[in-house]
Amino acid sequence: MKTQAAESLPCPSCRAAMTSLCLAALPIDHLSLDYCASCRAIWFDAHESSQLAPASVIELLTIIRDAQAVANEPIAARLACPRCNVPLILTKDLVKSGPFVYHRCPNGCGRFTPFSQFMTEKGFVRFLAPTEVAQLAARVVELHCHSCGGPIDLRSDSACPHCRSPIAVLDAEAMAKALAGYSAAAAPRIRAAVGDLQASIDLLPTLAPQRKTSLLDLGIGELAKLFV
């Protein structure tokens, strides 16, 4: 359930009021977290990300999908904790699916996690192999980074030259496994639509020229069709 009351936390980046979301959690009954659709990021109080129930992860994927229709604000150079207002610290972490980053409060209040990094943390993202990047470069000259939004020239770059994030797509098998318990009929369509690199490339000419697009954005767009 979404709420946006007067006491909503300010976004660490744009400082606008974030949207509060009440979600199922384990082992407790529920938790309330906050997100900013414009900045494409979620504020987790301490340990909230690890407490999310599987159904809540699916609900957050729906939030991420819907945010594609909202104008994107660049993440500010200085991020402030929405609870104690101290500067957040850029932190690198590692999970089974690969490295991911977030901005944490040094006082332990919580962390600010970009949507794309949350998806990496939950194992929904895979990084392209060099051979796949070469295949992509033959079709598309430039993409945009899913982490910082910067341009990637595929003729010379195998990762983002600005933040060094690898080029990523949604992992179809991981998505299908996560969603199978909630929508078994959709699982085969997820495998067909979300993680196929060639399908993502074929979608590129249909996008508005002014839109800055990453392969991860394209996968989220395809995922959206499974929920309408």
KEKE-3310 file (N, C-alpha, C; in steps of 0.2 Angstrom, whole numbers, plus 5000, padded with zeros to 4 digits):
npx = (5004:5003:5008:5008:5011:5011:5022:5032:5048:5061:5069:5085:5092:5085:5077:5064:5048:5047:5039:5029:5029:5020:5025:5025:5034:5048:5055:5045:5028:5026:5034:5038:5044:5053:5053:5059:5053:5057:5071:5074:5076:5078:5074:5080:5078:5088:5093:5081:5080:5084:5074:5063:5048:5046:5034:5034:5046:5042:5032:5039:5046:5036:5034:5046:5045:5033:5039:5046:5039:5040:5048:5066:5077:5094:5105:5111:5127:5130:5123:5111:5107:5090:5086:5095:5102:5116:5130:5129:5138:5146:5145:5152:5147:5145:5136:5129:5125:5134:5144:5137:5131:5128:5122:5126:5121:5132:5129:5121:5108:5102:5100:5102:5097:5099:5087:5092:5103:5097:5090:5101:5106:5096:5097:5092:5098:5110:5127:5134:5144:5160:5159:5146:5144:5152:5144:5132:5138:5139:5126:5121:5127:5128:5123:5115:5121:5115:5116:5123:5118:5126:5133:5138:5149:5149:5158:5171:5170:5168:5162:5154:5161:5161:5156:5161:5152:5147:5139:5122:5109:5092:5090:5083:5080:5082:5072:5061:5061:5059:5046:5038:5031:5020:5014:5012:5009:5014:5028:5035:5033:5040:5053:5055:5053:5060:5074:5081:5094:5095:5081:5080:5089:5082:5072:5076:5076:5062:5061:5059:5069:5075:5075:5085:5092:5095:5100:5094:5083:5076:5073:5065:5054:5049:5045:5035:5024:5019:5011:5000)
npy = (4994:5011:5027:5044:5055:5069:5067:5061:5054:5064:5064:5057:5063:5072:5079:5080:5074:5057:5042:5032:5015:5001:4985:4967:4957:4947:4941:4947:4955:4966:4979:4997:5005:5018:5027:5035:5039:5048:5049:5036:5026:5018:5020:5011:5007:5001:4984:4982:4978:4964:4958:4958:4950:4937:4941:4954:4958:4956:4966:4977:4977:4979:4993:4998:4996:5004:5017:5020:5028:5040:5056:5056:5060:5066:5058:5067:5075:5076:5067:5066:5059:5054:5054:5058:5067:5067:5066:5053:5038:5031:5014:4999:4982:4964:4951:4935:4937:4947:4962:4976:4993:5005:5019:5023:5027:5033:5033:5022:5023:5018:5014:5021:5015:5013:5009:5000:4994:4988:4978:4970:4966:4957:4947:4948:4953:4951:4952:4957:4946:4948:4944:4945:4959:4963:4958:4966:4979:4978:4980:4991:5007:5016:5015:5019:5020:5009:5013:5026:5033:5038:5040:5026:5021:5008:5004:5006:5004:4992:4993:5005:5020:5030:5027:5014:5003:4987:4982:4978:4966:4961:4945:4932:4919:4920:4929:4922:4912:4918:4924:4913:4907:4915:4919:4907:4905:4915:4913:4906:4916:4926:4921:4922:4935:4944:4942:4940:4944:4948:4951:4962:4971:4972:4980:4993:5002:5006:5015:5032:5045:5054:5048:5042:5026:5011:4993:4987:4995:4992:4979:4980:4987:4977:4968:4974:4972:4960:4962:4969)
npz = (5000:4995:5002:5005:5015:5027:5035:5027:5022:5016:5000:4998:4988:4978:4987:4988:4994:4998:4992:5003:5007:5012:5015:5015:5026:5032:5047:5053:5052:5043:5034:5032:5019:5009:4993:4979:4964:4954:4956:4955:4965:4981:4998:5011:5028:5041:5038:5031:5018:5017:5024:5016:5011:4998:4990:4992:4985:4972:4971:4972:4960:4952:4955:4951:4937:4934:4937:4925:4917:4923:4924:4924:4937:4939:4950:4964:4968:4981:4994:5007:5022:5025:5038:5048:5042:5039:5027:5015:5012:4998:4995:4991:4987:4987:4979:4975:4961:4957:4958:4967:4971:4984:4994:5010:5027:5038:5052:5053:5050:5038:5020:5004:4989:4972:4959:4949:4956:4966:4960:4955:4967:4971:4962:4949:4938:4925:4919:4903:4893:4885:4872:4869:4870:4859:4849:4851:4848:4835:4830:4837:4841:4852:4869:4885:4902:4915:4928:4930:4920:4910:4893:4883:4872:4862:4853:4858:4872:4885:4896:4907:4904:4913:4927:4928:4928:4923:4907:4908:4908:4911:4920:4913:4918:4932:4935:4931:4939:4952:4950:4947:4958:4960:4948:4939:4926:4919:4919:4907:4897:4903:4902:4888:4885:4894:4896:4884:4874:4860:4858:4865:4859:4846:4850:4851:4840:4841:4851:4857:4851:4860:4872:4885:4885:4893:4891:4902:4905:4894:4896:4908:4903:4894:4904:4910:4902:4906:4916:4914)
capx = (5000:5007:5006:5013:5009:5016:5029:5036:5055:5064:5073:5092:5095:5081:5074:5056:5045:5047:5032:5030:5026:5019:5026:5025:5041:5050:5050:5040:5022:5026:5038:5037:5050:5052:5056:5058:5052:5061:5078:5075:5080:5074:5078:5079:5081:5093:5091:5074:5081:5085:5068:5057:5045:5046:5029:5036:5051:5038:5028:5044:5048:5030:5035:5051:5041:5029:5044:5049:5035:5041:5054:5071:5081:5100:5107:5115:5133:5130:5117:5110:5103:5084:5084:5100:5105:5123:5131:5129:5144:5146:5147:5152:5145:5145:5131:5131:5124:5139:5144:5132:5133:5122:5124:5124:5122:5137:5126:5117:5100:5099:5104:5099:5099:5096:5083:5096:5107:5092:5089:5107:5106:5091:5099:5088:5102:5116:5131:5136:5151:5163:5157:5139:5145:5154:5138:5128:5141:5138:5119:5120:5133:5128:5118:5116:5122:5109:5118:5123:5115:5131:5133:5143:5151:5151:5164:5177:5169:5165:5159:5153:5168:5160:5156:5164:5147:5146:5133:5118:5102:5088:5092:5077:5079:5081:5066:5056:5061:5056:5039:5034:5026:5015:5011:5015:5007:5018:5035:5037:5033:5046:5060:5055:5053:5064:5082:5084:5098:5093:5075:5081:5092:5077:5067:5079:5073:5056:5061:5059:5076:5077:5075:5091:5090:5100:5097:5090:5077:5072:5070:5059:5048:5046:5042:5029:5018:5017:5007:4994)
capy = (5000:5017:5033:5050:5059:5075:5065:5057:5056:5068:5060:5059:5066:5078:5081:5080:5069:5051:5039:5027:5009:4996:4978:4961:4956:4941:4937:4952:4955:4970:4985:5003:5008:5024:5027:5041:5037:5052:5048:5029:5024:5016:5021:5005:5007:4996:4977:4981:4974:4957:4956:4958:4944:4936:4944:4961:4960:4957:4972:4982:4976:4983:5000:5000:4996:5010:5022:5021:5033:5046:5059:5054:5066:5063:5058:5072:5073:5075:5064:5067:5054:5057:5054:5062:5073:5067:5064:5046:5036:5026:5008:4993:4976:4959:4946:4930:4939:4951:4968:4981:4999:5009:5025:5021:5032:5031:5032:5016:5024:5015:5015:5023:5010:5014:5003:4995:4990:4983:4972:4966:4963:4952:4942:4948:4956:4948:4956:4954:4944:4952:4942:4948:4966:4964:4957:4972:4984:4977:4983:4998:5011:5019:5014:5023:5016:5009:5015:5033:5036:5041:5036:5020:5019:5001:5002:5006:5003:4986:4995:5012:5024:5035:5024:5008:4998:4983:4982:4973:4965:4957:4938:4929:4913:4922:4932:4917:4908:4922:4925:4907:4905:4920:4919:4902:4905:4920:4911:4905:4922:4930:4919:4924:4942:4949:4942:4939:4950:4949:4954:4969:4975:4973:4985:4999:5007:5009:5020:5039:5046:5058:5044:5038:5020:5005:4987:4985:4999:4988:4973:4982:4988:4971:4965:4978:4969:4954:4964:4973)
capz = (5000:4995:5006:5004:5021:5028:5038:5022:5022:5010:4996:4999:4982:4976:4994:4988:4999:4995:4993:5008:5004:5017:5012:5019:5028:5036:5051:5055:5048:5038:5036:5028:5016:5005:4987:4975:4957:4950:4956:4953:4971:4987:5005:5016:5035:5043:5037:5028:5011:5018:5027:5012:5008:4991:4987:4992:4980:4966:4971:4971:4953:4949:4956:4946:4931:4933:4937:4918:4914:4927:4921:4928:4939:4940:4957:4966:4970:4988:4996:5014:5026:5027:5045:5052:5037:5037:5021:5014:5010:4993:4997:4986:4990:4982:4980:4970:4954:4955:4962:4967:4975:4987:4998:5017:5032:5043:5058:5053:5049:5032:5014:4998:4984:4965:4957:4946:4960:4970:4955:4955:4974:4972:4957:4943:4933:4923:4915:4897:4892:4880:4865:4868:4869:4852:4845:4852:4845:4828:4829:4841:4843:4859:4874:4891:4908:4919:4935:4931:4914:4905:4887:4882:4865:4862:4848:4862:4879:4887:4903:4907:4905:4919:4933:4927:4929:4917:4904:4911:4906:4916:4919:4912:4922:4939:4935:4930:4946:4957:4949:4946:4963:4960:4942:4935:4918:4916:4919:4901:4894:4906:4899:4881:4884:4898:4896:4878:4872:4854:4858:4868:4853:4841:4852:4851:4835:4842:4856:4856:4850:4865:4878:4886:4886:4894:4890:4908:4904:4889:4900:4913:4898:4892:4910:4911:4898:4909:4922:4912)
cpx = (5004:5004:5011:5010:5014:5022:5033:5043:5057:5069:5080:5095:5091:5078:5067:5054:5045:5040:5034:5026:5026:5020:5026:5033:5042:5055:5045:5034:5023:5032:5036:5044:5048:5056:5055:5058:5056:5068:5079:5078:5075:5078:5075:5082:5085:5090:5084:5075:5081:5079:5062:5055:5046:5040:5031:5041:5047:5034:5033:5046:5042:5031:5041:5049:5038:5034:5047:5045:5036:5048:5060:5076:5088:5102:5112:5122:5134:5123:5117:5105:5096:5082:5088:5103:5113:5124:5132:5136:5143:5149:5147:5151:5145:5140:5133:5130:5130:5139:5139:5134:5127:5126:5121:5125:5127:5135:5121:5110:5098:5103:5100:5101:5096:5092:5087:5100:5103:5091:5095:5107:5102:5092:5095:5092:5108:5120:5134:5143:5153:5161:5150:5140:5147:5148:5133:5131:5140:5131:5118:5126:5134:5122:5120:5117:5116:5110:5118:5120:5119:5131:5139:5143:5153:5156:5171:5176:5165:5161:5158:5159:5167:5160:5159:5159:5147:5140:5129:5111:5098:5090:5085:5075:5078:5074:5060:5055:5057:5048:5035:5029:5020:5011:5014:5014:5012:5026:5038:5038:5039:5052:5060:5056:5058:5072:5085:5087:5096:5086:5076:5084:5087:5072:5070:5077:5066:5055:5061:5067:5079:5078:5082:5090:5096:5096:5092:5084:5073:5069:5064:5053:5045:5042:5035:5023:5015:5012:5001:4988)
cpy = (5006:5023:5038:5056:5065:5073:5061:5059:5060:5063:5062:5063:5073:5082:5082:5074:5062:5048:5033:5021:5004:4989:4973:4959:4950:4943:4941:4952:4960:4976:4991:5005:5014:5024:5033:5039:5041:5051:5040:5025:5022:5017:5015:5007:5001:4989:4976:4977:4967:4954:4956:4951:4943:4941:4952:4963:4960:4963:4978:4982:4980:4991:5002:5000:5002:5017:5024:5027:5040:5049:5058:5060:5063:5063:5063:5070:5072:5072:5064:5062:5057:5057:5058:5067:5073:5065:5056:5044:5030:5020:5003:4987:4971:4954:4941:4932:4944:4957:4973:4987:5002:5015:5024:5027:5029:5030:5026:5017:5020:5016:5017:5019:5011:5008:4997:4991:4986:4977:4967:4963:4957:4946:4942:4951:4951:4953:4953:4952:4948:4950:4945:4956:4968:4963:4963:4978:4984:4980:4990:5001:5013:5017:5019:5018:5015:5011:5023:5037:5039:5037:5031:5019:5012:4999:5002:5004:4996:4987:5002:5016:5029:5032:5017:5002:4994:4984:4977:4972:4961:4949:4935:4923:4915:4925:4927:4913:4912:4923:4919:4905:4910:4921:4914:4902:4910:4918:4910:4912:4927:4928:4921:4931:4946:4948:4940:4945:4952:4953:4961:4974:4977:4979:4992:5004:5010:5014:5027:5041:5050:5054:5041:5031:5015:4999:4985:4989:4995:4982:4974:4983:4982:4967:4968:4975:4963:4956:4968:4969)
cpz = (5000:4999:5004:5009:5022:5031:5033:5023:5016:5006:4997:4994:4980:4982:4993:4992:4995:4996:4998:5005:5010:5013:5017:5020:5032:5041:5053:5050:5042:5039:5031:5026:5011:4999:4983:4967:4952:4950:4956:4959:4977:4993:5009:5023:5036:5042:5034:5022:5012:5022:5023:5010:5001:4987:4987:4987:4973:4966:4970:4963:4949:4949:4952:4939:4930:4933:4930:4915:4918:4924:4926:4930:4941:4948:4959:4968:4977:4991:5004:5017:5027:5034:5050:5048:5037:5030:5020:5011:5004:4995:4992:4990:4985:4984:4975:4963:4952:4960:4962:4972:4978:4991:5005:5021:5037:5050:5059:5052:5043:5026:5008:4992:4977:4963:4954:4950:4965:4966:4955:4962:4974:4966:4951:4937:4931:4919:4909:4896:4886:4873:4864:4867:4862:4848:4845:4848:4838:4826:4832:4843:4850:4863:4880:4897:4912:4926:4935:4925:4909:4899:4887:4875:4865:4857:4852:4869:4880:4893:4902:4909:4911:4926:4933:4928:4922:4914:4906:4907:4911:4914:4919:4917:4929:4940:4935:4936:4951:4956:4948:4951:4963:4954:4937:4928:4915:4915:4912:4897:4897:4903:4892:4880:4888:4896:4890:4875:4865:4854:4861:4863:4848:4843:4852:4846:4836:4847:4854:4856:4856:4872:4879:4889:4888:4892:4896:4908:4900:4892:4904:4909:4896:4898:4911:4908:4901:4915:4920:4910)
residu = (MET:LYS:THR:GLN:ALA:ALA:GLU:SER:LEU:PRO:CYS:PRO:SER:CYS:ARG:ALA:ALA:MET:THR:SER:LEU:CYS:LEU:ALA:ALA:LEU:PRO:ILE:ASP:HIS:LEU:SER:LEU:ASP:TYR:CYS:ALA:SER:CYS:ARG:ALA:ILE:TRP:PHE:ASP:ALA:HIS:GLU:SER:SER:GLN:LEU:ALA:PRO:ALA:SER:VAL:ILE:GLU:LEU:LEU:THR:ILE:ILE:ARG:ASP:ALA:GLN:ALA:VAL:ALA:ASN:GLU:PRO:ILE:ALA:ALA:ARG:LEU:ALA:CYS:PRO:ARG:CYS:ASN:VAL:PRO:LEU:ILE:LEU:THR:LYS:ASP:LEU:VAL:LYS:SER:GLY:PRO:PHE:VAL:TYR:HIS:ARG:CYS:PRO:ASN:GLY:CYS:GLY:ARG:PHE:THR:PRO:PHE:SER:GLN:PHE:MET:THR:GLU:LYS:GLY:PHE:VAL:ARG:PHE:LEU:ALA:PRO:THR:GLU:VAL:ALA:GLN:LEU:ALA:ALA:ARG:VAL:VAL:GLU:LEU:HIS:CYS:HIS:SER:CYS:GLY:GLY:PRO:ILE:ASP:LEU:ARG:SER:ASP:SER:ALA:CYS:PRO:HIS:CYS:ARG:SER:PRO:ILE:ALA:VAL:LEU:ASP:ALA:GLU:ALA:MET:ALA:LYS:ALA:LEU:ALA:GLY:TYR:SER:ALA:ALA:ALA:ALA:PRO:ARG:ILE:ARG:ALA:ALA:VAL:GLY:ASP:LEU:GLN:ALA:SER:ILE:ASP:LEU:LEU:PRO:THR:LEU:ALA:PRO:GLN:ARG:LYS:THR:SER:LEU:LEU:ASP:LEU:GLY:ILE:GLY:GLU:LEU:ALA:LYS:LEU:PHE:VAL)
# end
